[in-house]
């Protein structure tokens, strides 16, 4: 009987360790998946940023006077906002 009890105790301990290991692996896999998704979104944001910069450069090249006016107006507004503080 004593050997059977010890075997059951060992089996229970192994089952708990196995369950804990599975839980840890699942958590690690979930964290890895989230990190991979975040990196994918980061890559998408970089692509959008690059496209935006290219579009702005194209607009400035096609409309230099309007671009200068926008820059002067933005600078004026920023200076007014900053001087109030």
N, C-alpha and C positions, 0 to 999 in steps of 0.2 A: 504494500500500500504506500509506503513512504517513497519508493521510487516513482510510483505513478503520480503522486502529489508533486514531486520535484519536476517531473517531466511536464506536468500541466503548468506549473509555475514558469518553467523555461519557455514553454509554448506561448503563454500569455505575454511574457516579457518580449519575446521575439515579435509577436503580433503588434504590440504597442510600438516597438522600435520601427517596424515596417510601416505602420500607419504614420508615425511621425516623419519618417523619411519620405514617404509619398507626399505628405502635406508640404514638406519643405521643398521638394522638387516642383510641386504644383505652384507654390508661391514664387519660386525662382523663375519658372517658365512664364508666369504671368508678368513679372517685372521685366523680363527680357522682351516679351512681346510689346509691352508698353513703351519701352525704350526704343525699340525698332520703329514703332509707329511714330514716336516723337521725332526721331531722326528723319523719317520719311516726310513728315510735315515740314520739318526744317528745310529739307531739300526743296520742297515745293515753294516755300516762302522765298528761298534764295532765287529760284527761277522767276517768280513773280516780280521780285525786286529788280532783277536784271532786265526783265522785259519793260518795266516801268522806266528805268533809267534810259534804256534805248529809245523808248517812245518820247521821253522828254528831250533827249538830244536831237531826235528827228524834228520835233516841234520847234526847238530853238533854231535849228539850221534853216527850216522853212520860213519861220516868222521871227527874225532877229529883233525887229523894232518892238513888236508886241511882247516878246520875251523880256526885253529891257524894261518896258513899262511895267510889266508884272513884277520884276525884280525890284524896281524902285519903289513901287507901291507896297510890296511886302516889307521891304526894309524900313519904309516910313512908319508903317503900322507897328512893326516890332519895336522901333525906337520909341514910339509914343507909349506903348505898353510897358516897356522897361523903365522909362523915365518916371512913371507914376509910382513906382515902388520905392 
